[in-house]
């Protein structure tokens, strides 16, 4: 009987903290650009170059012991992969945590499908997680802050950027992804599991009926000397499209009603 009890205690001690592992799930209440995000694989529809803002509500599980550093980071799969990531949380407590993820990104100007990814794992920094790079080097001690590895990008395993359809499906189904991770100390890749989930960002091409996209300040400015600058004038081109001009005009003295004369016009 004593043998059975000791064996049971040993198995409990050796068992993982949770069968969940590192996990990320979406909660109710999240929105991006006024569109609800409360489940994995949600589609968010935006226009090219539109600002993407809002807050995602997530439940995150940390399966590591209380002394481990487990950050949460997020990124998007457009632009520069080294600079797009941001930190959601520097370190999670063991077990479940509810987090809000503030999002403020500019959509790509090229129509297509892109992704917003959130991930967590036992690493020193959020950029270690999103680049799938283990923090430890041959010179590192057992604690973060001592000879940490720099994140290694574009090596074929970056979170989201280098995923295939299986990775996306794993994240959508379980909130976890099994993928290759770079370990600098061993100078090799190893398979590991990371908590992760995603939102699809669909950038739609502009409709032919949409007005032309204007850049800069398009507010007409009137000066006390009677000059009027109009920075944006949309003119039909006769082929179903438009041409954008800017112009300068001058107030005709003593005119009633007020009349302006065109003094200059040029393509914008």
C-alpha positions in Angstrom: 0.0 0.0 0.0 2.9 2.4 0.9 4.4 1.7 -2.5 1.1 2.6 -4.3 0.8 5.9 -2.3 4.4 6.9 -3.0 3.9 6.1 -6.7 0.8 8.2 -6.8 2.5 11.1 -5.2 5.4 10.8 -7.6 3.1 10.9 -10.6 1.3 13.9 -9.2 4.6 15.8 -8.7 5.8 14.9 -12.2 2.5 15.8 -13.9 2.2 19.1 -15.8 0.6 22.0 -14.0 -2.4 21.9 -16.3 -3.6 19.9 -19.2 -4.3 23.2 -20.9 -0.7 24.2 -21.4 -0.1 27.7 -22.7 -3.4 28.7 -24.3 -5.1 31.8 -25.7 -8.9 32.0 -26.1 -11.1 35.0 -27.1 -13.8 36.3 -24.7 -16.9 38.3 -25.3 -16.8 42.1 -25.6 -13.8 42.6 -28.0 -14.2 44.8 -31.0 -12.1 46.1 -33.9 -13.4 49.0 -36.0 -16.8 48.4 -34.5 -16.9 44.8 -35.5 -17.2 42.1 -32.8 -14.4 39.8 -32.0 -15.5 37.0 -29.6 -14.2 33.9 -31.3 -11.1 32.7 -33.1 -11.0 33.1 -36.9 -13.2 36.2 -36.8 -13.0 38.3 -40.0 -12.5 42.1 -39.8 -13.2 44.0 -43.0 -11.3 47.3 -43.6 -10.4 49.5 -46.5 -6.8 50.0 -47.7 -4.8 52.2 -45.4 -7.7 52.4 -42.8 -6.8 52.8 -39.1 -7.5 49.6 -37.2 -8.4 50.3 -33.6 -10.2 48.6 -30.7 -9.7 46.2 -27.9 -9.6 42.4 -27.9 -10.7 40.5 -24.8 -8.8 37.3 -24.2 -8.3 34.5 -21.6 -4.7 33.3 -21.4 -3.4 30.2 -19.6 0.1 30.0 -18.2 1.1 26.4 -17.5 4.6 27.3 -16.1 5.5 27.5 -12.4 5.2 30.8 -10.6 8.9 31.6 -11.0 8.9 31.5 -14.8 8.6 34.6 -17.0 5.7 34.2 -19.4 5.0 37.3 -21.6 2.2 37.8 -24.0 2.8 39.6 -27.3 0.8 40.5 -30.4 1.7 41.3 -34.0 0.2 41.7 -37.5 1.4 40.0 -40.7 2.1 43.1 -42.8 4.8 45.8 -42.7 8.1 45.0 -41.0 7.9 41.9 -38.9 10.7 43.2 -36.6 8.8 46.4 -35.6 5.2 45.4 -35.8 5.1 43.3 -32.6 4.0 44.9 -29.3 3.8 43.7 -25.7 0.4 42.8 -24.2 1.7 41.6 -20.8 5.2 41.3 -19.4 4.6 38.3 -17.2 1.5 36.2 -16.5 0.6 34.6 -13.2 0.3 30.8 -13.2 -3.1 29.7 -14.3 -5.8 31.7 -16.1 -5.7 35.5 -16.7 -8.2 37.8 -18.4 -6.5 40.4 -20.5 -7.5 43.3 -22.8 -5.4 43.8 -25.9 -5.4 47.4 -27.2 -4.9 47.5 -31.0 -3.9 50.6 -33.1 -2.5 49.7 -36.5 -2.8 51.0 -40.0 -4.2 48.5 -42.5 -2.1 47.6 -45.5 -2.6 49.6 -48.7 -2.6 46.4 -50.8 -5.9 44.5 -50.7 -5.7 40.9 -49.4 -6.0 38.8 -46.3 -3.7 39.4 -43.3 -3.7 38.3 -39.7 -3.4 39.7 -36.2 -1.8 37.2 -33.9 -1.6 37.0 -30.1 0.9 34.5 -28.5 2.3 33.5 -25.1 5.1 31.2 -24.0 7.8 30.9 -21.3 10.4 33.4 -22.6 12.0 36.5 -21.3 10.4 39.0 -23.7 7.4 39.3 -26.0 9.7 39.5 -29.0 11.3 36.2 -28.2 7.8 34.7 -28.3 6.8 36.3 -31.6 10.1 35.5 -33.3 10.0 31.9 -31.9 13.4 32.4 -30.4 14.5 30.9 -27.1 16.0 33.6 -24.9 19.0 31.6 -23.5 22.4 31.5 -25.0 25.6 29.6 -24.1 26.5 32.5 -21.8 23.1 32.9 -20.1 22.5 32.2 -16.5 19.2 30.7 -15.3 17.6 34.2 -15.1 16.3 36.7 -17.7 18.6 39.7 -18.1 21.8 37.7 -18.4 23.1 37.4 -22.0 19.7 37.1 -23.5 19.5 36.1 -27.2 18.4 38.7 -29.6 15.2 37.7 -31.5 15.9 35.9 -34.8 13.6 36.9 -37.6 13.0 35.6 -41.1 14.3 32.1 -40.2 11.1 30.3 -41.3 9.3 30.0 -37.9 8.1 33.5 -37.0 4.7 33.5 -35.3 1.9 34.0 -37.9 4.2 35.1 -40.7 5.6 31.6 -41.4 2.5 29.6 -40.4 0.8 27.2 -42.7 -2.9 26.2 -42.8 -2.3 23.6 -40.1 -0.9 26.1 -37.6 -3.9 28.5 -38.1 -6.3 25.6 -37.7 -4.6 24.4 -34.5 -4.8 27.9 -33.0 -8.5 28.3 -34.0 -9.4 24.9 -32.6 -7.4 24.8 -29.4 -5.7 28.1 -28.7 -2.4 26.4 -29.0 0.1 25.8 -31.9 2.8 23.2 -32.1 5.7 24.6 -34.2 9.5 24.8 -34.5 11.4 27.0 -32.0 15.0 28.2 -32.3 17.2 27.4 -29.4 20.4 29.4 -29.6 22.2 27.4 -26.9 21.7 24.2 -28.8 22.1 26.0 -32.2 19.1 24.0 -33.5 15.3 24.0 -34.0 13.0 21.9 -31.7 9.3 21.3 -31.8 7.4 23.1 -29.0 3.9 24.4 -28.1 2.9 28.0 -27.9 -0.3 29.6 -26.8 -1.7 31.5 -29.8 -4.9 32.7 -31.5 -5.7 35.0 -34.4 -8.1 37.4 -36.2 -8.2 37.7 -39.9 -7.9 41.2 -41.4 -9.5 41.4 -44.8 -8.5 44.5 -46.8 -10.9 45.1 -49.6 -10.2 46.9 -52.8 -11.9 50.3 -53.1 -15.2 50.2 -55.0 -15.5 52.1 -58.3 -18.2 54.1 -56.7 -16.0 55.2 -53.8 -14.6 58.7 -53.9 -10.9 59.0 -54.6 -8.7 58.6 -51.5 -7.3 62.0 -50.5 -4.1 62.4 -48.6 -3.0 65.4 -46.5 -5.1 68.3 -45.6 -8.0 68.9 -48.1 -9.6 71.9 -46.4 -9.9 75.1 -48.5 -8.1 78.1 -46.9 -9.2 81.7 -47.4 -6.8 84.6 -46.6 -7.6 88.2 -45.6 -6.0 89.4 -48.9 -8.9 87.7 -50.8 -6.9 84.7 -51.9 -8.4 81.2 -51.7 -6.5 78.0 -51.9 -8.5 74.8 -52.7 -6.2 71.8 -52.3 -8.6 69.1 -53.6 -10.9 69.3 -56.6 -12.2 66.1 -58.2 -12.8 66.5 -61.9 -14.4 63.8 -64.2 -12.0 62.7 -66.9 -14.6 61.6 -69.4 -13.6 57.9 -69.1 -15.6 57.1 -65.9 -12.8 58.1 -63.6 -11.6 61.3 -61.9 -8.6 63.6 -61.9 -7.5 65.5 -58.8 -6.5 69.1 -59.0 -5.6 71.9 -56.6 -6.2 75.5 -57.4 -5.8 79.1 -56.3 -8.5 81.8 -56.7 -8.8 85.5 -56.0 -11.8 87.4 -54.7 -13.1 90.0 -57.1 -13.3 93.3 -55.2 -16.7 94.6 -54.3 -18.5 91.7 -56.0 -21.9 90.8 -54.7 -22.5 87.9 -54.5 -18.9 87.1 -53.7 -17.1 86.0 -56.9 -13.7 84.5 -57.3 -11.4 84.4 -60.3 -9.2 81.3 -61.0 -5.5 82.3 -60.8 -3.9 78.9 -60.9 -4.7 75.2 -61.2 -2.5 72.2 -61.4 -2.7 68.4 -61.1 -2.4 67.2 -57.5 
